[in-house]
Amino acid sequence: MPKIVAIGTAVPPHAASQFRIQEHAARHFANGRRDVARLLKVFENVRIKQRYFCVPQDWFDRQHSFQERNDTYVQWAERLSTRAIAQCLDRAGIEASQIGHLVFVSTSGVATPSIDARLVNRFGFSPHVRRTPIFGLGCAGGAAGVGRAADLAKAASRQRILMVAVETSSLTFQPDDFSKSNLVASALFADGAAAVLISGDETEDAGVELVDSLTTIWPKTLQVMGWEFTQTGLKVVFSKSIPHLLARHIRENILQLLEPRGLDLEHLKHFAIHPGGAKVLESFQASLQLENGSLDHSRFILENFGNMSSPTMLFVLERILAAGGAQRGEYGLGAAFGPGFSSELLLLRWN
């Protein structure tokens, strides 16, 4: 069975408190909205304390072309991925030359050659390493990437697969967009990267077993989340219906993952849930009737790093692994939600 052997993470250097960002947003959105004072409550409601950005705060005051934004994305996607990979490989005690497949996940920029090709040149990967770049999965990308890497490991059980998820979502801020979606995004988004080593069951590597995964796309929900591609870059699309969709569907969705294995919700002891926002976590906890404290790791990452899109769930899982305390045979759930509208679920087991 495929195993998660190690996780490495990285954030950029520009840290900012939520209070400071809120002050900046108040000045900016006052130029285009009369109801800005009421809407600014979202900065408190999302329960974030600080976030990390690739660029200093005054960058967001200026206009930037699509090319300038994307060039910045390419630069920082490579930098952050490099740091996350280095940490992951060091923790696993594995050399880059031992990696057989590199899966790269990102949605906040584009590059050809893809970022994974640049990473091959930075590290000592084999020139024959297989590469799979994945685009368009948004916040669900980290969980999806792990799931697809596990599928690859099942087909090649002697192989080690490195999955990298990186986003610079803050660079998508549009200064001329005074929509509520852009304001909400400015209260949530941050930048970061995570790298995960997944090994096949014929390797000697130890780790948390990837028992199963489940992908779900709910019909007629394309408009719920995504990007609009404009002349000045990516423009965020958000719907306030996201927590309601999760409340309606997530319990049944998780049971679809568990029941073929003869499991139910009571078997789940650990939760690496993508913290898209405070309301998302509240909806998830209520739907599954979880005890208080069950989602503390997700809330910690949200409070201290914000919503980094695809890497965020992997930051949560890294924290769970570092905390220890899981007993042999216990099950855990990884879950993230993204454009489509879709969910990506992972069933984990400690051994």
C-alpha positions in Angstrom: 0.0 0.0 0.0 1.4 3.5 -0.8 2.7 5.5 2.1 3.2 9.2 3.0 6.9 9.2 4.1 7.6 12.9 4.7 6.2 16.4 4.2 8.1 19.6 3.7 6.6 23.1 3.6 7.7 26.6 2.8 6.3 30.2 3.0 7.7 33.4 1.5 9.3 36.2 3.6 6.7 38.9 3.8 4.6 38.3 6.9 1.7 40.5 7.7 -0.9 40.6 10.5 -4.5 40.3 9.6 -5.1 43.7 11.3 -2.6 45.4 9.1 -4.1 43.8 6.0 -7.6 44.9 7.1 -6.4 48.5 7.5 -4.9 48.4 4.0 -8.1 46.9 2.5 -10.3 49.5 4.3 -8.4 52.3 2.5 -8.4 50.6 -0.8 -12.0 49.3 -1.1 -13.4 52.7 0.2 -12.5 54.0 -3.3 -15.1 51.7 -4.9 -17.7 50.6 -2.3 -20.0 52.5 0.1 -20.6 49.4 2.2 -17.0 48.7 2.9 -17.3 49.1 6.7 -19.9 46.4 6.8 -18.0 44.0 4.5 -14.7 44.4 6.4 -16.1 42.2 9.1 -15.0 39.3 7.0 -11.4 39.9 8.0 -12.4 39.1 11.6 -14.9 36.3 10.7 -12.3 34.2 8.8 -10.3 33.9 12.1 -6.9 34.6 10.6 -4.1 36.2 12.6 -1.3 36.4 10.0 -0.3 35.4 6.5 2.8 35.3 4.3 3.2 36.9 0.8 5.8 36.8 -2.0 5.7 40.6 -2.3 5.6 43.5 0.1 2.2 45.2 0.8 2.8 48.2 -1.4 2.9 45.9 -4.4 -0.9 45.5 -4.2 -1.4 49.3 -4.6 -0.1 49.3 -8.2 -1.4 48.0 -11.5 0.4 44.9 -12.9 0.0 43.2 -16.2 -0.7 39.6 -16.6 2.9 39.1 -17.7 4.3 40.8 -14.7 2.1 38.8 -12.3 2.9 35.6 -14.0 6.7 36.3 -14.1 6.5 36.8 -10.4 4.5 33.6 -10.0 7.2 31.6 -11.9 10.0 33.1 -9.8 8.3 32.4 -6.5 6.8 29.0 -7.4 10.3 27.8 -8.2 11.8 29.2 -5.0 9.1 28.0 -2.6 9.0 24.5 -4.3 12.7 24.2 -4.0 12.6 24.9 -0.2 9.7 22.5 0.4 11.4 19.8 -1.6 14.7 20.2 0.2 13.0 19.9 3.6 10.9 16.9 2.5 13.8 15.0 1.1 16.0 15.8 4.2 13.3 14.5 6.5 12.9 11.3 4.5 16.7 10.8 4.2 16.2 10.4 0.4 18.3 11.8 -2.4 16.6 13.5 -5.4 18.1 10.9 -7.7 15.9 8.2 -6.0 12.7 9.9 -7.1 11.0 8.1 -10.0 8.1 10.5 -10.6 7.5 14.2 -10.0 3.9 15.4 -9.7 3.5 19.2 -9.7 0.2 20.9 -8.7 -0.6 24.6 -9.0 -3.4 26.9 -10.2 -2.3 30.5 -9.6 0.0 30.8 -12.6 1.3 29.1 -15.8 4.7 28.2 -17.1 6.0 26.3 -20.2 8.4 24.6 -19.6 6.4 23.7 -16.5 7.8 24.5 -13.0 8.6 20.8 -12.5 11.1 20.9 -15.4 12.8 23.8 -13.7 12.9 21.8 -10.4 14.6 18.9 -12.2 17.3 21.3 -13.2 17.7 22.6 -9.7 18.0 19.2 -8.0 19.9 16.1 -8.8 16.8 14.3 -10.3 17.4 11.7 -12.9 17.1 13.1 -16.4 14.6 10.3 -17.0 12.3 11.2 -14.0 8.7 11.1 -15.0 6.7 14.3 -14.7 3.0 15.1 -14.3 2.0 18.7 -14.0 -1.6 19.3 -12.9 -3.4 22.6 -13.3 -6.9 23.9 -12.3 -7.7 22.1 -9.1 -7.4 25.1 -6.8 -7.8 24.5 -3.1 -8.4 20.8 -3.8 -5.1 20.4 -5.6 -2.9 19.2 -2.7 -5.2 16.4 -1.7 -5.8 15.5 -5.4 -2.1 15.5 -6.0 -1.5 13.0 -3.1 -4.3 10.9 -4.4 -2.9 10.7 -7.9 0.6 10.1 -6.6 -0.8 7.2 -4.6 -2.4 5.8 -7.8 1.0 6.0 -9.5 2.6 4.2 -6.5 0.1 1.4 -6.7 1.0 0.9 -10.4 4.8 1.1 -9.7 5.2 -0.3 -6.2 9.0 0.1 -6.1 8.8 3.7 -7.0 9.2 6.9 -4.9 7.0 9.8 -6.0 7.4 13.4 -5.1 4.3 15.6 -5.1 4.7 19.3 -5.0 1.9 21.9 -4.5 2.6 25.6 -4.7 0.4 28.7 -5.0 1.0 32.4 -5.0 -2.7 33.3 -4.8 -2.1 36.8 -3.3 -0.6 37.8 -6.7 -4.1 37.5 -8.2 -5.4 40.6 -6.3 -7.0 43.0 -8.8 -6.8 46.7 -7.6 -9.6 47.8 -9.9 -11.9 45.0 -8.8 -14.1 46.2 -6.0 -16.3 43.1 -5.9 -17.2 41.3 -2.7 -15.3 38.2 -4.1 -12.1 40.2 -4.4 -12.5 41.6 -0.9 -13.1 38.2 0.6 -10.1 36.8 -1.3 -8.0 39.6 0.1 -9.1 38.5 3.6 -8.2 34.9 3.0 -5.5 34.2 0.5 -1.8 33.7 1.2 1.2 32.0 -0.5 3.1 28.8 0.3 4.3 25.4 -0.9 4.4 21.8 0.3 6.2 18.7 -0.9 5.1 15.2 -0.1 7.1 12.0 -0.6 4.9 9.0 -1.4 6.5 5.6 -1.6 5.2 2.3 -3.1 4.8 -0.7 -0.8 7.9 -2.5 -2.1 10.2 0.2 -0.8 11.6 0.0 2.7 10.2 3.5 3.6 7.9 3.8 6.6 5.0 6.1 6.7 1.3 6.7 7.0 -0.6 4.4 4.6 -2.8 5.9 1.8 -5.6 3.4 2.0 -7.9 5.0 -0.6 -9.0 8.2 -2.2 -12.2 9.6 -3.6 -12.8 12.4 -6.1 -16.3 14.0 -6.4 -17.6 16.7 -8.7 -21.1 17.9 -7.9 -23.1 18.7 -11.0 -24.2 22.3 -12.0 -21.7 24.0 -9.6 -19.1 25.3 -12.1 -19.9 28.9 -11.1 -19.2 28.3 -7.4 -15.4 28.8 -7.4 -12.6 29.5 -9.9 -10.8 32.2 -11.9 -11.8 34.5 -14.7 -8.9 35.1 -17.1 -8.6 38.9 -17.7 -6.0 41.1 -19.4 -4.5 41.9 -16.0 -4.4 38.4 -14.6 -6.6 36.0 -12.7 -9.8 37.3 -11.2 -11.3 35.3 -8.3 -14.7 33.8 -8.4 -16.2 32.9 -5.0 -19.8 32.0 -4.0 -21.2 32.4 -0.6 -22.9 29.0 -1.1 -19.7 27.0 -0.4 -20.4 26.3 3.3 -24.0 25.4 2.4 -22.9 23.0 -0.3 -20.5 21.3 2.1 -23.2 21.1 4.8 -25.5 19.4 2.3 -23.1 16.9 0.8 -20.0 16.3 2.8 -21.3 13.7 5.3 -22.6 11.5 2.5 -19.5 12.1 0.5 -17.2 10.8 3.3 -19.4 7.8 3.9 -18.9 6.9 0.1 -15.2 6.8 0.9 -15.6 4.7 4.1 -18.3 2.2 3.4 -16.5 0.1 0.8 -13.9 -0.6 3.4 -16.5 -1.5 6.1 -15.8 1.7 8.0 -18.0 4.5 9.3 -17.4 8.0 10.7 -16.5 6.7 14.2 -13.4 5.0 12.8 -11.9 8.4 11.9 -9.6 9.8 14.6 -7.5 12.4 12.8 -8.6 15.1 10.5 -6.5 17.0 8.0 -9.2 19.3 6.6 -8.4 22.1 4.2 -9.3 25.3 6.1 -10.9 27.3 3.3 -12.3 29.6 6.0 -13.8 29.5 9.4 -17.3 28.9 8.1 -16.0 25.9 6.0 -14.6 24.3 9.2 -17.7 25.0 11.2 -19.9 23.5 8.5 -17.6 20.4 8.3 -17.6 19.9 12.1 -21.4 20.3 12.4 -22.1 17.9 9.5 -19.9 15.2 10.9 -20.9 16.0 14.5 -17.2 16.1 15.6 -16.1 16.8 19.1 -14.6 20.2 19.9 -10.9 20.2 19.2 -11.1 17.7 16.3 -10.2 20.4 13.8 -7.7 22.3 15.9 -4.8 21.6 13.5 -6.8 23.0 10.6 -7.7 26.1 12.7 -4.1 26.6 13.7 -2.9 26.6 10.1 -5.8 29.0 9.1 -5.0 31.4 11.9 -1.2 31.5 11.3 -0.9 31.0 7.5 -4.3 31.8 6.0 -5.7 30.0 3.0 -2.8 29.1 0.7 -5.0 27.1 -1.6 -3.6 23.7 -2.7 -0.8 23.4 -0.1 -2.9 24.2 2.9 -4.3 20.8 3.7 -0.7 19.4 3.5 0.4 22.0 6.1 -2.3 20.6 8.3 -1.2 17.0 7.7 2.4 18.0 8.4 1.3 19.4 11.8 -0.6 16.2 12.6 2.4 14.0 11.8 4.7 16.3 13.9 2.4 16.2 16.9 2.6 12.4 17.1 0.3 10.5 19.4 -1.5 8.5 16.7 -1.9 4.8 17.5 -1.2 1.9 15.2 -4.2 1.1 13.1 -6.0 4.4 13.6 -7.6 6.0 10.6 -7.5 9.6 9.5 -9.2 11.7 6.8 -7.6 14.2 4.4 -10.1 16.5 2.7 -10.0 19.5 0.4 -12.5 21.3 -1.8 -12.0 23.2 -5.0 -13.4 24.4 -8.4 -15.8 22.1 -10.1 -17.3 22.3 -7.4 -15.4 19.3 -6.2 -14.0 17.4 -3.2 -10.9 15.3 -2.8 -10.8 12.8 0.0 -7.9 10.7 1.4 -8.3 7.8 3.7 -5.2 7.4 5.9 -4.1 4.7 8.3 -1.2 4.8 10.8 0.9 1.7 11.0 
